[in-house]
């Protein structure tokens, strides 16, 4: 395996630092170069700084220390089994309230298995399954779906149900997080995806997702999963009504849990898409996207991976993000309805070759990985 050594070296950063104007940024840069942990104030200063190239270079310096010149992707399928949902989150254009809504859908088991078959035949083994929370699904339905998938495809990896769905199952079954997670694991769950985190600030969360589990409840489920040996991912929805302080608060809570458990695999900043949502608003700028990726990389020193999710960022910003601290782009996906309902123009059905080229063009070495970030193949 050829290792391309980091081209972002300290001398280059020091040269840029000499030209830097922002005193707060210079202080943060010194901390980064000396391997010191950043404070919340440092993260806020990074967000407030206008000197994006230096922030990006610092983030990339940090990333290369962890991931060298590699960038990861996975051959996966995303399945959104239904859009019927009891929660009326204001940022969501995907969900509908009842089964009789003209846009309501619910996939049959056969349809779900057919989608998995497609990716299975291409060698993909990751199934990312997340959807609405329909009022008519019982606790057993969630378990049975996992069992059926594993019965037909015993070696797929099931990254399924967010902590929000787990919380709902706890309420329905009157069981603890531990009991529900153990039963899900027994039924075939391998990894908990990172959806539903949105933004942890209580005031903002109340506005955009009033009925969802609170930050503490959400994070408790992740901590329990980690204790039970279930790795999890974690997201942050940005670019809506939150401000920089809220983003820092969110990442700080995430970093604290990671210090305690080490069970998060990856942090995923999700760019909010406003089309068709009750919340409305404007798309965040590419500068905001890159800054958010870079600050995440610099602040979350206890995370191995930062994901630039191409479905929300688009392919072009994703490529740039791979030089601003991100080292993962998710995968082939095949189908995605949540962010597409809100207007993302990212084209679906990506062949693996397309992702490999996207990464290569960004100057990185593509590594096909499994759901647990174990490398499967390096495309030099
Ligand atoms: O939780 C909903 C978000 C998430 C919108 O774990 C929106 O590896 C943008 O969590 N604009 C689901 N985003 C997707 C998700 C995910 C994606 C990729 C990888 C992983 C992982 C997890 O989508 C929801 C919500 O935060 N979302 N509506 C919207 N309008």
Boltz pocket constraint, residues with backbone or C-beta under 6 A from the ligand:
constraints:
  - pocket:
      binder: B
      contacts: [[A, 91], [A, 92], [A, 93], [A, 130], [A, 192], [A, 193], [A, 194], [A, 195], [A, 196], [A, 197], [A, 198], [A, 233], [A, 234], [A, 235], [A, 237], [A, 268], [A, 270], [A, 271], [A, 272], [A, 273], [A, 274], [A, 275], [A, 277], [A, 309], [A, 312], [A, 330], [A, 338], [A, 339], [A, 342]]
      max_distance: 6.0
